[in-house]
Amino acid sequence: MTVQKTKRILVVELNAAEKHFLDKYVAEGKLPVFKKLLQAGKVVKTRVGARIEQLTPWTIWPSIYTGIKPDKHGIIGFGQAFDALQGYYIWDVLNAKGITTGVFGNRISALVRQNPLSLFYVPGVFSAAQSCFPESLSFIQKFFVFIKKNNIHRSVGLAIQLFFQLVMGAIKGVPFSIIKAILLQMRLELVKGMAYQKDRAILRAKCQMDIFKTLYNQYKPQFSTIHLENIASAQHLYWRAAEPDGFSDELGDLDSFYFENIEMRKSHEILFKDMILDNFRLVDGFLGQLLPLLDEQTVLVIITGLGQKKRDPVHQIHKPEIRFYNLKHLLNRIDVLNCEILTQANPYITLNFRDTADASLGAFKLSNLNVLGEYPLFKLEQREHQLFLEENLSPTMWALGADVWVENKSNEMIFPLFNYVKISQLRDQYTADYSSEGWVLFYGNTTAFPGNMDEITSPFDVMEIYPLLLSYFNDKIQGLDQ
């Protein structure tokens, strides 16, 4: 008797991994696993077909997970409450049809509901939800969030906190390999200096990959997905370091704050020239570890959702890598009270109020904060009882250095900006922004998709990824309402 093997999909979400770099590094022979996948699989360029005001992962990934367009689901920021989408996420739909799932690090803030068919769930570091299952993973998730929230800082106090986090981690079952890797990173920064702080993002991604691989091997869900941010982060900050010839050979406003001359800037950026390559190599190695776990009934799908485009910090983008701190004190100074502060996506900050009226009043008071009395400190968006804040620092302010001040227009109170803002000790700034053009790769049992995969051509609308993935389980989900 022939035993029918279980069909599976394993999705690796490489948020905004730019194909420009993928093609470049594959051509240079630096990504052997990606080369194999590109040669044996099917790659299609994707685009965001829907018109949206601001192109961000917050808006696009919920659409990929649900097939619902951004203007319909309305999600714009970190921590946004939107329970109306519960039941529409692909893992919810598959669970309802008897298909097992495992979700790791997804880019949503809604809680994934536990049920016998949802075998594991670990929210991403950008998720407001902290609940995990199995429950033993909860401490690991909180640990990742702790590292993310503090990833641009370095202090004795932080080192002490991290040490106690590691001790608790050992007690609560964090794998020794992860604890060892973090201790080695702490030693590297201590001995060789701040330049090696850049490796923190790679370390966090490696820990996530190791845990996901263990979970996948243990549970073997029919549908599983892992979301990774490390490549997008490296591209944002280090495109100019990787390809300096594509950028202006001069200092921008923020450059002049960080460096005395162009030679100092260049000698600093040389330290980071391989950061994007190192992150692609990390993922390449991870994919190489996953391939032996796939059988002939499994499809590997790599989705970027978005792409990125280089932006010159001299003329096109002015966005330092910063963190807000003492936020509670800042809000108290302007009488914005009784709100919950969500900060792990800092400097993108979400404030949860009791009701819409309190949120509207909070928005009014925050709108009175102006840098140098002229430039709004925050870009504000309100959705019902929530406020979404994004820093809005003017490029002209950097000429004043540490003397930059903020004025509360409602009472003309003035206070130093850097009482509430910390700048990256690596002097990082954005050198890229999101673009609507990404890519998706299919590898493995693609003949199990209904129809002819060759008919899928570039550019492929990201809204079509959801129904395509569902169609792989067509024999299980017949009768699903469109």
Disulfide bonds with the S-S distance in Angstrom:
none
